[in-house]
Amino acid sequence: MKIIFDGKSKYSIIYSSANHVANYTAAKELCENLEAVYKVKLPIKDECKEKPKGYFISLGNTELLKESDIDFDYESLNLDGFIIRVKERNIFINGYNARGVLYGVYEFLERFAGVRFVSAETTYYPKRKNLVISDKTEITEKPDFMFRHFLAGDIWIGNEDPYMQKLACRMRMSHEQQGTPEEFGGGPGWFKDNISLMHNTLEYAPPEKYAKDYPQMFYFVNGVPVELCLSDGITEDGKIDHSLKMSSALAVLETLKENILKDPTSDYFMIGQMDWPAKACECERCKKNLEKYKTRSGIAIVFFNAILKEINEWAQANGINRDIKIITFAYNYTQQAPVYKDEKSGRFLPVSPLVMADSRLYIRIAPFIYNYAISVADDRQERCLQEIYESWSSMTQNLMVWDYLMNTDENFYYMPFLHVMQDNYRYYLKHNVKYAMTQCIFTDTNNFQSKMMLYIASKLMWNTEADFNAVFDEYMTLEYGVMKEDVLKYMNFMDSMYEKAFKEYPDIKITPAQRNNAYYQDPVTFEKEYILGGVKIIRDAIKKCKRKKINKEKKEILLKKLYRILLVALRMNMRNTSMYPEIYEQSAKEVRSIIEEYFNVCDYLNVKQHSSGVPLDSLKIVFGIKK
C-alpha cells in the first residue's frame, strides 16, 4: 500500500477540531516529520470544515473512524496506549486519550518512516523516497507502566520550553512533574494547582490556620509544627470522627474537596509526609496506633483509607463523575509495609484488615539509600530493599516507584548504572508498579549519560522487554555518528575501572550521596591509569573530531557532545588529584591546569549547577576561579 511514492501522495491527514486540541498537534507532527523524510507535504484537513476526499490518515475519534466500524476496547490500553489500523487503504490512529493519539503518530513515524527522536539536539531522518505499508497493518500497543518519567535535565529544566515539552511527549513521558500543556496531550490528571507535588501534609492542614486552636493536629519540635498527626480524627474502627469540630482528618478532607472543585481534570492527589528532617508524630494516640499497626505506614493507610471512602462518597453525591485517588509515600519513616511474614507460607500478611490499602490508594515507594550499581533483584542487593517491594506488592496492586540513578553531590561523574535499568523496570512491573519514575541529573542539561539514559528509559518504560543492546547501539550510532567508537572506547574504559573495583572490593555500595559513601573517597578505587587515561581518550577524540571533514554546523554540535564527556573526565581528574596529589603524581601546576580547563569547558557548555543543590559559581569560589 503506497502512502508516498516517487515524491507524490494521494493521502491527506484528517483530524477533528471538535476533539482534543492535541489531535491537531498529532496532525502537524505527522505532516512535518514525513515531509522531513520524504520531501512531500501531506495536507492537513479538519473534518469539521470540509468533507474528506480520497485516501486519508485519520487521527483520533473522527467521524471517519466511526463510519469505519473499527471496534476496539480502548479501556484495555493502560491509559496511553493506541491502535493503528488499515481499512480499505485508509489508516486510522486512535488512543484511549489524546496522548495516545500522539504516541500512535510517533510509533507510525518510527516504525514505517524510520524517524528517531534521539535527544534535545538529535532527531534522525533517514533519506527515503517511498512510504509503503501493508494493507493488513493492525498494531495495538500499550505501555507497561501507566505513568512514566525519567527526571533528566533535557525534559525538566526546559519544562516551560515548547521544544522540551514536545521532546518529553515524543519520548512518551507521562507524569506530574512538569506542566504538560494540552497541545501535547495534557497531564495525567494529577493535581498540582496550588500545592507541592511531594511533601505537603502541612499544606493540606496549614499550621497557621489550625495550630493555635487545634494543636493536637500537629507534632511539634522546639515549638514548631513539623508534621501532621495522622491519628487525629480517626476512630478505632478506621473511620473519620465527625463528632469533633476539627481534626487532621477533617482538615485534609476539607482541603481535598476544595482542590477537587478547583480542578475538574484531576483524579490523582498526592498527600505526602514532610521531608527531612522527617519527624513522625509521637503523641500518645500515635504510639498506641504504632503498637496496633506495627508501622508508621499502617497509621497512614488507615488515615487515607478513611479519607478516600468519604471523599468519593461526597464526589458521587455532588455529581462529580470522577474516581478520586490519593498517592502517599512509602518513604523514610513510612517505608516499611504494615505486614508480618507468615513462617509456614513465607507470605507477607497484613497486621490488621484496616491496613489493606483501598483500591484508590497509591503507595509511592522512594527508597533513597541502596546500592545503585546492581539491580534491585540482584542477590547481592540489600535484602531489606527487596522486602520493601515484596511486602508492599502483597498488599496492593497500585504501587509507584521513585528511584535514583545519579550522584546527588556530583553532576559530572561517571555513573556505572546503565546496565541495571532494564532489570529494575522489569522488577517493578512484576511487583505491581503503575508509575515508574527515575531521578537522574536534572539540574543541568550537560551530563552525557543522563541524556543517554533518558533515551533508553523512554523505550524501556514503555516496553520492559525491548532489546536493550539494540536501543543502546541505536542511540550511540545516531547521537555520536562518526565519533561513536571513540565514545564507546571511553565508556568501556571507565566501565572496566568499576568492574575491577567491584571485583577487588565486593562489598562496595554506590549510593547517591557521594559525601555518605566511602567508595568515592577511596583513592585506590579510582586508579591513576583510569583517571588520567580517561582524560586522554576524550582529548584525543576531540582532536580527531576537529580534523574530520564534515559539515561545520554538525561538527560544532558533535564537539559539544564530546566536551560534555570531557567534562566528566576532567571533574574526576580534578577532584581526585586535588585530594590525592601524591597518588596521581601531577604537579601543582598540572592540577591547576586541569581545574582551569574544567571551568573553561563548563563556561563553554553554559553549565549552571555543580550538583543537585550547588550552583557552579559556588564551586568556582572554592577553587579560586571566582571571588
C-alpha positions as a printed Julia matrix, in Angstrom:
627×3 Matrix{Float64}:
   0.0     0.0    0.0
   1.75    3.17  -1.24
   1.37    6.19   1.04
   4.14    8.24  -0.54
   5.68    7.13  -3.83
   8.02    8.9   -6.25
   7.57   12.23  -4.48
   3.79   12.14  -4.55
   0.91   11.09  -2.3
  -2.85   10.71  -2.62
  -3.28   10.84   1.15
  -4.35   13.65   3.45
  -4.21   13.85   7.25
  -7.63   14.18   8.87
  -8.43   15.35  12.38
 -11.46   16.89  14.05
 -11.32   20.29  15.74
 -14.32   19.11  17.78
 -11.94   16.76  19.6
  -8.91   17.38  21.81
  -6.51   20.1   20.63
  -3.64   17.58  20.78
  -5.14   15.83  17.74
  -4.1    18.86  15.69
  -0.63   18.64  17.22
  -0.55   14.99  16.16
  -1.51   16.01  12.62
   1.27   18.62  12.5
   3.83   16.2   13.9
   2.89   13.59  11.31
   2.94   16.09   8.46
   6.21   17.81   9.37
   8.17   14.66  10.13
   7.01   12.87   6.99
   8.0    15.93   4.99
  11.45   15.88   6.59
  11.95   12.3    5.4
  10.18   12.22   2.03
  10.09   15.91   0.99
   6.35   15.51   0.49
   3.82   17.53   2.46
   0.53   15.78   3.16
  -2.36   18.25   3.51
  -3.94   18.56   6.96
  -7.73   18.78   6.93
 -10.28   19.43   9.66
 -13.29   17.22   9.0
 -15.47   19.79  10.79
 -14.74   22.25   7.97
 -14.59   20.07   4.88
 -15.61   16.59   3.91
 -12.52   14.47   3.28
 -11.96   13.17  -0.24
  -9.64   10.43  -1.39
  -7.38    8.35   0.84
  -6.57    9.56   4.34
  -4.81    9.05   7.66
  -7.42    9.62  10.38
  -6.24   10.81  13.79
  -8.37   10.47  16.92
 -12.12    9.99  17.25
 -13.13   11.27  13.84
 -16.42   10.66  12.11
 -14.39    8.67   9.61
 -13.36    6.31  12.39
 -16.97    5.88  13.47
 -18.01    5.11   9.89
 -15.21    2.55   9.54
 -16.82    0.18  12.04
 -13.41   -0.46  13.61
 -14.34   -1.8   17.03
 -11.85   -1.71  19.88
 -11.9    -1.73  23.69
  -9.87    1.39  24.45
 -10.14    0.7   28.2
  -7.53   -2.04  27.69
  -4.81    0.4   26.61
  -3.45    1.3   30.08
  -4.32    4.98  29.56
  -1.67    5.93  26.98
  -1.93    3.06  24.51
  -3.02    3.32  20.89
  -4.12    1.4   17.83
  -3.05    1.72  14.19
  -5.41    0.08  11.72
  -5.68   -0.06   7.95
  -9.09   -0.46   6.38
  -9.93   -0.02   2.72
  -6.48    1.51   2.16
  -7.12    4.21   4.78
  -5.13    4.47   8.01
  -6.71    5.03  11.42
  -4.71    6.04  14.5
  -6.5     6.4   17.82
  -5.84    6.05  21.53
  -7.59    5.9   24.87
  -6.68    9.56  25.35
  -5.16   12.44  23.39
  -1.63   11.46  24.4
  -2.28    8.02  22.96
  -3.1     9.55  19.57
   0.22   11.42  19.62
   2.09    8.29  20.68
   0.41    6.4   17.85
   1.68    9.0   15.4
   5.21    8.68  16.81
   5.01    4.91  16.5
   3.91    5.28  12.87
   6.84    7.63  12.17
   9.36    5.4   13.91
   8.14    2.08  12.57
   7.34    3.0    8.96
   9.38    6.15   8.23
  12.47    5.38  10.32
  12.32    8.64  12.3
  14.09    8.64  15.68
  13.68   11.25  18.41
  17.09   10.77  19.99
  17.8    13.8   22.17
  17.3    17.54  22.52
  19.85   18.03  19.73
  19.28   15.0   17.55
  16.27   13.96  15.52
  17.17   11.38  12.92
  15.54   11.49   9.48
  16.58    8.79   7.02
  16.71    9.57   3.32
  13.79    7.72   1.78
  11.66    8.07  -1.34
   8.77    5.73  -0.72
   6.48    5.05   2.23
   4.83    1.68   1.77
   2.92   -0.28   4.42
   0.85   -3.43   4.4
  -2.88   -3.09   3.86
  -3.24   -5.65   6.65
  -1.47   -3.44   9.23
  -3.02   -3.93  12.65
  -1.0    -2.55  15.58
  -2.06   -2.35  19.21
   0.33   -1.01  21.81
   0.02   -0.12  25.44
   2.71    0.96  27.89
   3.95   -1.39  30.58
   3.73    1.48  33.07
   0.65    3.66  33.21
   2.8     6.73  34.05
   6.46    7.14  33.09
   9.12    9.72  33.89
  12.89    9.93  33.65
  13.85   13.06  35.56
  16.64   14.42  33.34
  17.6    17.99  32.53
  16.58   17.79  28.88
  12.9    17.44  29.75
  12.99   19.11  33.15
  15.0    22.34  33.05
  13.15   23.37  29.92
   9.77   22.27  31.18
   8.27   25.59  30.1
  10.09   25.44  26.78
   7.73   24.23  24.0
  10.5    22.2   22.39
  11.34   20.46  25.66
   7.65   19.76  26.21
   7.5    18.3   22.71
  10.6    16.18  23.39
   9.01   14.78  26.57
   5.9    13.9   24.55
   7.96   12.36  21.74
   9.65   10.19  24.35
   6.2     9.19  25.64
   6.75   10.53  29.15
   3.5    10.98  31.08
   3.91   12.31  34.61
   3.11   15.02  37.12
   6.49   16.69  37.44
   6.23   19.23  34.67
   3.34   21.03  33.11
   2.33   19.09  30.01
   0.22   21.54  28.0
  -3.0    20.47  26.38
  -1.47   20.73  22.91
   0.8    17.81  23.84
  -2.0    15.75  25.33
  -2.24   17.29  28.79
  -1.07   15.81  32.06
  -2.07   12.52  33.67
  -4.8    14.06  35.83
  -2.53   14.76  38.8
  -3.49   17.8   40.89
  -0.75   20.43  41.07
  -2.54   23.77  41.04
  -1.53   25.33  44.33
   0.19   22.61  46.29
   3.53   20.81  46.39
   3.82   17.6   44.43
   5.65   15.65  47.14
   5.9    16.58  50.82
   2.76   18.53  51.56
   0.8    17.3   54.59
   1.23   20.7   56.2
  -0.24   22.32  53.1
  -3.37   20.2   53.38
  -3.67   21.27  57.03
  -1.76   24.59  57.32
  -0.39   25.18  60.85
  -1.02   28.92  60.51
  -4.69   28.13  60.11
  -5.12   25.38  62.71
  -2.18   25.08  65.12
  -3.31   27.73  67.61
  -6.81   26.33  68.18
  -6.14   22.66  67.4
  -2.57   21.87  68.47
  -3.43   18.14  68.74
  -3.39   18.03  64.93
   0.37   18.51  64.79
   3.66   17.17  66.03
   5.85   19.95  67.39
   9.65   20.11  67.6
  11.02   23.02  69.63
   7.64   24.69  69.42
   7.42   24.39  65.64
   4.81   22.14  63.94
   6.81   19.81  61.68
   4.29   17.11  60.8
   0.62   16.29  60.78
  -0.75   13.77  63.26
  -2.36   11.02  61.18
  -4.13    9.52  64.17
  -6.09   12.67  64.89
  -9.74   12.41  63.92
  -9.7     8.7   63.11
 -11.81    6.28  65.17
 -10.71    2.87  66.44
 -12.51    1.19  63.55
 -10.77    3.37  60.94
 -13.4     5.99  60.19
 -13.43    9.78  60.31
 -14.76   11.05  63.64
 -17.37   13.66  62.77
 -18.14   14.37  66.41
 -15.03   16.58  66.5
 -15.17   20.22  65.5
 -11.84   19.95  63.73
  -9.11   17.32  63.29
  -6.31   16.35  60.93
  -8.73   14.12  59.02
 -11.39   16.82  58.7
  -8.83   19.46  57.65
  -7.36   17.21  54.93
 -10.86   16.29  53.77
 -11.81   19.98  53.54
  -8.72   20.93  51.51
  -9.14   17.92  49.27
 -12.71   18.94  48.46
 -11.52   22.46  47.6
  -8.85   21.09  45.28
 -11.24   18.69  43.56
 -13.61   21.56  42.82
 -10.74   23.8   41.73
  -9.5    21.4   39.06
 -12.16   19.3   37.29
  -9.47   17.44  35.29
  -7.58   15.89  38.21
  -8.18   12.42  39.62
  -4.88   11.93  41.47
  -3.97   13.86  44.62
  -0.56   13.49  46.23
  -0.56   13.81  50.02
   2.92   13.05  51.28
   4.65   13.35  54.63
   7.09   16.15  55.29
  10.68   15.62  54.19
  14.0    15.8   56.04
  14.29   16.02  58.92
  11.43   13.53  58.86
   9.7    13.52  62.23
   6.75   11.22  62.76
   4.22   12.25  65.36
   4.97   10.91  68.86
   1.67   11.7   70.58
   0.02    9.06  72.74
  -2.56    8.22  70.06
   0.19    7.59  67.5
   2.18    5.49  69.98
  -0.92    3.41  70.64
  -1.61    3.02  66.93
   2.01    2.11  66.31
   1.58   -0.84  68.68
  -1.64   -1.75  66.88
  -0.45   -1.41  63.26
   3.29   -2.08  63.87
   4.48    0.55  61.38
   4.02    4.23  60.64
   2.75    3.28  57.19
  -0.09    1.36  58.85
  -1.21    4.55  60.6
  -1.03    6.44  57.29
  -3.01    3.82  55.35
  -5.84    3.77  57.89
  -5.95    7.58  57.71
  -6.04    7.74  53.91
  -8.45    4.84  53.56
 -10.91    6.8   55.67
 -10.35    9.95  53.61
 -10.82    8.07  50.33
 -14.07    6.48  51.41
 -15.62    9.79  52.4
 -14.26   11.89  49.55
 -15.58    9.51  46.91
 -19.0     9.32  48.61
 -19.03   13.13  48.65
 -17.99   13.32  44.98
 -20.73   10.93  43.93
 -23.35   12.78  45.99
 -22.32   16.06  44.36
 -22.43   14.81  40.78
 -18.64   14.69  40.38
 -18.1    11.84  37.98
 -14.53   11.06  38.99
 -12.87    8.25  40.87
 -10.67   10.19  43.29
  -7.28    8.64  44.09
  -4.71    9.56  46.71
  -0.97    8.94  46.41
   1.17    8.78  49.53
   4.81    7.93  50.21
   6.44    4.75  51.4
   9.49    6.76  52.27
  11.69    7.3   55.29
   9.58    6.54  58.36
   6.71    5.07  56.3
   8.91    2.88  54.12
   8.06   -0.43  55.79
   4.74   -2.03  54.88
   2.35   -2.9   57.76
   2.79   -6.65  57.36
   4.27   -9.67  59.06
   5.79  -12.72  57.4
   3.93  -15.97  57.92
   6.5   -18.59  58.9
   4.72  -21.51  57.26
   3.83  -20.0   53.89
   6.55  -17.35  53.71
   3.89  -14.87  52.6
   3.53  -11.3   53.79
   0.21  -10.75  55.54
  -1.39   -7.52  56.81
  -1.15   -6.88  60.54
  -4.79   -5.78  60.52
  -7.65   -5.72  57.99
  -7.68   -1.94  58.4
  -4.22   -1.55  56.8
  -5.18   -3.16  53.49
  -4.88   -0.28  51.04
  -8.05    1.0   49.41
  -8.01    0.28  45.65
  -7.82    4.04  45.11
  -4.77    4.5   47.34
  -1.43    4.5   45.52
   1.73    3.82  47.51
   4.8     5.62  46.16
   7.97    3.78  47.18
  11.02    6.05  47.34
  13.99    4.12  48.72
  16.81    6.66  48.81
  19.73    4.6   50.06
  20.61    1.35  48.35
  23.3     0.02  46.01
  22.67    1.66  42.65
  25.4    -0.29  40.89
  23.38   -3.52  40.93
  19.73   -4.17  40.15
  17.07   -4.37  42.82
  16.58   -8.06  42.04
  20.28   -8.94  42.34
  21.19  -11.45  45.05
  23.86   -9.01  46.23
  21.31   -6.26  46.75
  20.23   -5.39  50.26
  17.55   -7.89  51.2
  15.63   -5.25  53.15
  15.13   -3.3   49.89
  13.68   -6.32  48.11
  11.37   -6.97  51.03
  10.01   -3.44  50.72
   8.76   -4.24  47.22
   7.66   -7.76  48.03
   5.72   -6.73  51.11
   4.02   -3.73  49.54
   3.08   -5.63  46.39
   1.39   -8.24  48.59
  -0.96   -5.53  49.88
  -1.87   -3.51  46.81
  -1.95   -3.58  43.02
  -1.2     0.14  42.92
   2.44    0.92  43.57
   4.52    3.8   42.28
   8.31    3.95  42.39
  10.63    6.91  42.64
  14.13    5.5   42.19
  17.5     7.1   41.52
  20.39    6.78  39.06
  22.54    9.72  39.96
  25.19   11.17  42.2
  23.49   13.97  44.12
  26.83   15.57  45.01
  28.34   15.49  41.53
  26.52   16.34  38.31
  29.58   15.3   36.32
  30.88   11.97  37.5
  30.88    8.73  35.53
  27.97    6.51  36.61
  28.18    2.7   36.2
  24.41    2.32  36.32
  23.41    1.81  32.7
  23.1    -1.95  32.81
  20.71   -2.03  35.8
  17.89   -0.04  34.16
  16.12   -2.87  32.38
  16.39   -5.29  35.29
  14.91   -2.7   37.63
  11.99   -1.8   35.39
  11.17   -5.47  34.88
  11.29   -5.99  38.64
   8.99   -3.03  39.27
   6.48   -4.23  36.71
   6.45   -7.66  38.33
   5.69   -6.03  41.7
   2.54   -4.11  40.71
   4.19   -0.78  39.88
   1.94    1.5   37.81
   4.26    4.54  37.71
   8.0     4.24  37.19
   9.98    7.4   37.82
  13.77    7.57  37.85
  15.59   10.63  39.12
  18.79   11.33  37.23
  20.82   14.51  36.71
  18.05   17.05  36.32
  19.57   20.38  37.4
  21.75   20.66  34.3
  21.5    19.53  30.67
  25.16   18.66  30.13
  25.51   15.21  31.68
  26.1    12.94  28.68
  24.96    9.79  30.47
  21.75   11.4   31.65
  20.87   12.15  28.02
  21.71    8.59  27.05
  19.67    7.05  29.86
  16.71    9.29  29.03
  16.51    7.75  25.56
  16.95    4.22  26.89
  14.36    4.79  29.63
  11.87    6.12  27.09
  11.97    2.73  25.37
  12.17    0.51  28.46
   9.43    2.24  30.43
   7.09    1.67  27.52
   8.23   -1.89  26.9
  10.38   -3.52  29.56
  11.18   -6.36  27.13
  12.68   -4.06  24.49
  16.09   -5.11  23.17
  18.42   -3.14  25.43
  21.53   -3.66  23.3
  19.71   -2.58  20.16
  18.36    0.56  21.87
  21.79    1.44  23.26
  23.5     0.87  19.91
  20.87    2.92  18.12
  21.41    5.82  20.5
  25.19    5.69  20.19
  25.03    5.49  16.39
  22.59    8.34  15.95
  23.86   10.63  18.72
  27.59   10.34  18.06
  27.8     9.28  14.43
  31.39    9.14  13.2
  32.65    9.5   16.79
  30.63    6.58  18.16
  33.59    4.22  18.54
  35.64    6.85  20.36
  32.85    7.45  22.86
  32.44    3.71  23.34
  36.18    3.46  23.96
  35.88    5.92  26.83
  32.79    4.25  28.29
  34.29    0.76  28.08
  37.45    2.07  29.69
  35.57    3.59  32.63
  33.31    0.55  32.98
  36.41   -1.62  33.25
  37.6     0.57  36.13
  34.4    -0.03  38.04
  34.37   -3.71  37.12
  37.86   -4.11  38.54
  36.92   -2.2   41.68
  33.79   -4.31  42.22
  35.83   -7.49  41.78
  38.52   -6.44  44.24
  36.08   -4.89  46.7
  32.83   -6.96  46.5
  31.25   -5.03  49.38
  31.33   -1.72  47.52
  27.98    0.06  47.59
  27.35    3.04  45.37
  24.73    5.27  46.93
  23.55    8.62  45.57
  25.24   10.9   48.08
  28.97   10.95  47.48
  29.62   12.51  50.88
  27.99    9.49  52.52
  29.91    6.92  50.54
  33.43    5.85  51.43
  33.77    4.32  47.97
  34.01    7.76  46.39
  36.6     8.81  48.97
  38.91    5.87  48.33
  41.83    6.81  46.05
  42.53    3.13  45.39
  39.19    2.78  43.61
  39.98    5.49  41.07
  43.36    4.37  39.86
  45.73    6.73  38.11
  45.6     4.88  34.78
  41.86    5.31  34.6
  41.54    8.87  35.84
  44.34   10.23  33.67
  43.68    7.76  30.85
  40.05    8.81  30.59
  41.03   12.43  30.06
  43.47   11.4   27.32
  40.89    9.29  25.45
  38.42   12.16  25.21
  41.03   14.79  24.43
  42.22   12.6   21.56
  38.64   12.14  20.39
  38.09   15.91  20.31
  41.27   16.41  18.28
  40.15   13.67  15.89
  36.72   15.24  15.52
  38.23   18.63  14.7
  40.12   17.02  11.82
  37.01   15.38  10.39
  35.76   16.75   7.08
  32.11   17.15   7.99
  29.54   19.92   7.87
  30.64   22.84  10.08
  27.35   23.06  11.98
  27.23   19.3   12.56
  30.85   19.34  13.72
  30.12   22.05  16.29
  27.22   20.05  17.71
  29.32   16.88  17.78
  32.19   18.68  19.51
  29.79   19.98  22.13
  28.69   16.4   22.81
  32.32   15.31  23.2
  33.1    18.22  25.5
  30.29   17.01  27.76
  32.21   13.74  28.16
  35.45   15.64  28.72
  33.6    17.48  31.48
  33.21   14.16  33.34
  36.79   13.08  32.75
  38.18   16.44  33.91
  35.97   16.58  37.01
  37.09   13.12  38.13
  40.73   14.07  37.48
  40.42   17.45  39.18
  38.71   16.11  42.28
  40.9    13.08  42.85
  44.23   14.72  42.1
  43.3    17.63  44.36
  42.65   15.18  47.19
  45.49   12.73  46.5
  48.25   14.5   44.53
  50.9    12.02  45.7
  49.0     9.11  44.14
  48.28   10.71  40.78
  51.77   12.29  40.55
  50.59   15.51  39.0
  52.39   18.69  39.87
  50.53   21.62  41.39
  50.81   23.34  38.02
  49.3    20.36  36.21
  46.46   20.11  38.72
  45.76   23.81  38.37
  45.7    23.44  34.62
  43.07   20.69  34.89
  40.95   22.84  37.22
  41.05   25.8   34.87
  40.3    23.6   31.86
  37.31   22.12  33.66
  35.78   25.51  34.38
  36.53   26.71  30.85
  34.61   23.74  29.45
  31.81   24.47  31.94
  31.59   28.03  30.63
  31.64   26.84  27.02
  28.73   24.47  27.73
  26.9    27.03  29.89
  26.89   24.76  32.96
  24.87   26.23  35.82
  24.8    23.55  38.51
  27.65   21.6   40.07
  25.35   19.24  41.93
  21.69   18.9   42.88
  21.79   21.86  45.22
  25.03   23.7   44.44
  25.45   26.26  41.65
  28.67   26.13  39.65
  29.7    29.58  40.88
  29.99   28.18  44.41
  32.5    25.61  43.19
  34.39   28.3   41.32
  34.8    30.18  44.59
  36.13   27.05  46.31
  38.83   26.69  43.65
  39.64   30.39  43.47
  38.27   30.83  39.95
  35.75   33.38  41.11
  35.72   35.63  44.15
